[in-house]
Amino acid sequence: MQLSEHFTLREFITSQTAARMGIKNNPRPEHMAPMIELCEECLEPVRALLGMPITISSGYRSYDLNKAIGGSQTSQHSKGEAADLVLATMAPYDVCKAIADSDIEFDQLILEQRDEHNGWTHISYRKGNNRREILTAHFQPHKPTVYTRGLDD
């Protein structure tokens, strides 16, 4: 099923963790509209801005999948409102900077960079209620993730 011109439901629900652990990751009907809105109002404009395809590394997460990966209990992924993105030829910082400098509407934009080889861009969208909040996640072994405002390079 197409959610928008360039994004499918399949790529939003595909999860290696869910497959490995036998977790069903099927969205409920009320999650479909937010996923479509995220794609049409946020991801398609990001793809156009960057001029290249986007890979969704994590989209929709069922309650069980979100719990299994240690996600926040209030995660927008579990509402169909968020996606984590990677681009083959663009660093997460550069992706975040381009989006932050654009007029694309979003709720949260988070730079998530564990190390120089492992990072992604989190972006979320809530119809009619977007904060345009920009954060950087700081990961430390065996400690909770700390978030700071803005983009840290």
C-alpha positions in Angstrom: 0.0 0.0 0.0 1.3 3.4 -1.0 1.3 6.0 1.9 2.5 8.7 -0.5 4.2 8.9 -3.9 7.6 7.6 -2.6 6.7 5.8 0.7 5.0 2.5 1.3 3.3 0.9 4.4 5.7 -2.0 4.0 8.8 0.1 4.6 7.1 1.8 7.6 6.4 -1.5 9.4 9.5 -3.5 8.4 11.6 -4.2 11.5 14.5 -6.6 11.9 13.9 -6.7 15.6 10.2 -7.6 15.1 11.1 -10.3 12.7 13.9 -11.7 14.9 11.7 -11.7 18.0 8.4 -12.8 16.3 6.7 -9.5 17.2 3.7 -8.4 15.0 4.2 -4.8 13.9 0.9 -4.1 12.2 -0.6 -0.6 12.7 -4.2 -0.2 14.0 -6.6 1.7 11.7 -6.2 4.9 13.7 -2.4 5.0 12.9 -2.9 5.1 9.1 -3.9 8.7 8.8 -0.9 10.0 10.9 1.4 7.9 8.7 0.0 9.3 5.5 0.2 12.8 6.9 3.8 12.3 8.0 4.7 11.1 4.5 2.8 13.7 2.5 3.5 16.8 4.7 7.0 16.0 5.9 8.8 13.1 4.3 8.0 14.0 0.7 9.1 17.6 1.2 12.3 16.3 2.8 13.0 14.0 -0.1 12.4 16.9 -2.5 14.6 19.3 -0.5 17.5 16.8 -0.4 17.0 15.6 -4.0 17.6 11.9 -3.2 15.8 8.9 -1.9 15.3 8.4 1.8 15.6 5.1 3.7 13.3 4.6 6.7 15.3 2.7 9.3 12.4 2.8 11.8 8.9 3.9 11.1 5.7 2.6 12.9 6.3 0.6 16.1 3.7 -1.5 17.7 3.5 -1.3 21.5 5.3 -4.6 21.8 8.1 -3.7 19.4 8.6 -0.3 21.0 8.9 -2.0 24.4 11.3 -4.6 23.1 13.7 -1.9 21.7 13.4 0.2 24.9 11.6 3.1 23.2 9.8 5.8 25.1 6.3 5.0 26.3 5.2 8.2 24.6 7.0 7.5 21.3 5.5 9.1 18.3 6.6 6.0 16.4 3.8 4.1 18.1 1.3 6.6 16.9 2.4 6.6 13.3 3.8 10.1 13.6 7.5 9.5 13.4 10.2 8.0 11.3 14.0 7.5 11.5 15.8 8.3 8.3 19.2 7.5 6.8 20.6 8.6 3.5 23.3 6.8 1.7 25.4 9.8 0.8 24.5 12.4 3.5 25.5 12.5 7.2 22.7 12.8 9.7 24.0 16.2 10.9 23.8 17.5 7.3 20.3 16.1 6.8 19.1 17.7 10.1 20.8 21.1 9.2 19.1 21.1 5.8 15.7 20.4 7.3 16.1 22.9 10.1 17.1 25.6 7.6 14.0 24.9 5.4 10.4 25.8 5.9 9.3 22.2 6.1 6.8 21.7 8.9 7.7 19.1 11.6 7.1 18.4 15.2 10.5 17.1 16.3 13.8 16.9 14.4 16.4 14.9 16.4 20.0 14.3 15.4 20.8 10.8 16.7 24.5 10.0 16.2 25.9 7.1 18.2 29.3 7.4 16.5 30.7 8.4 13.2 29.4 5.3 11.5 26.0 4.8 13.3 23.5 7.7 13.1 20.1 8.7 11.8 17.7 11.5 11.7 14.4 11.3 13.7 11.6 13.4 12.3 8.0 13.6 13.4 4.8 15.3 12.3 1.5 16.0 14.1 -1.2 17.6 12.0 -2.0 21.0 13.3 0.2 20.8 16.3 3.9 20.9 15.3 6.5 22.5 17.6 9.4 22.5 15.2 11.6 21.4 18.1 15.2 20.6 17.2 17.2 18.4 19.5 20.5 16.4 19.6 20.5 13.0 21.3 23.6 12.2 23.4 24.2 8.5 23.9 26.3 7.1 26.8 26.8 3.4 27.6 24.6 2.2 30.4 23.0 5.6 30.9 19.8 7.2 29.7 19.9 9.2 26.5 20.3 12.9 27.1 18.7 15.5 24.8 19.9 19.0 24.2 18.2 21.8 22.3 19.6 22.6 18.8 22.1 20.7 16.6 25.5 19.8 18.1 28.1 18.9 15.5 
